[in-house]
């Protein structure tokens, strides 16, 4: 049975636990997140420790069907690129770093 929370089309990230490309992410702008999540392309990044920024990002995503749809499409496209022909999560992360450098 699926819970209400697991049916949402977005995810708040504090650790990368899986790669579900159909979800738009909201994550802090530190560590590996900016390499995987491109702000306003496949998710939203907030300033670490800034609860006002986090709330603003959540409100903008939840308040705009157009923004959420665009982020979900971007997340799906990014996910397909990252895991295409990859055999492991570590190779997908390496590819994400390579794409960021390009």
PyMOL commands that set and color helices and strands:
alter all, ss='L'
color gray80, all
select helices_A, chain A and resi 5-7+33-36+51-63+65-83+89-101
alter helices_A, ss='H'
color red, helices_A
select strands_A, chain A and resi 10-13+24-28+43-46
alter strands_A, ss='S'
color yellow, strands_A
deselect
rebuild
show_as cartoon
